[in-house]
């Protein structure tokens, strides 16, 4: 008996240019969305740092002093600031990469043509 359920693939699956385009569009959208959130986070951190420095200097102290308290206030949001900048750079790179791929492949792929039949309003309404 011969078990043959159909044709078997002759090798590993190969990625095509359409696979790259399918990845590029979500990368562009997600990269842009994360970049906007990171920019908003960095703006909020900037205002919080400014507020903390203003409140600290009300008593006649300087935020640039070498005291432990001033150093703690300056470094309060350092981790969030560094993380926000790193995530911003990564998201901008992803968005730029997606944009470049979509730009280079703009004429080679039929957008939205996945083999399905086009359906208009009359088809949906049953007329």
Secondary structure, 3 states (H helix, E strand, C coil): CCCCCCCCCCCCCCCCHHHHHHHHHHHHHHHHHHHHHHHHHHHHHHHHHHHHHHHHHCCCCCCCCCCHHHHHHHCCCHHHHHHHHHHHHHHHHHHHHHHHHHHHCCCCCCCCCCCCCCCCHHHHHCC
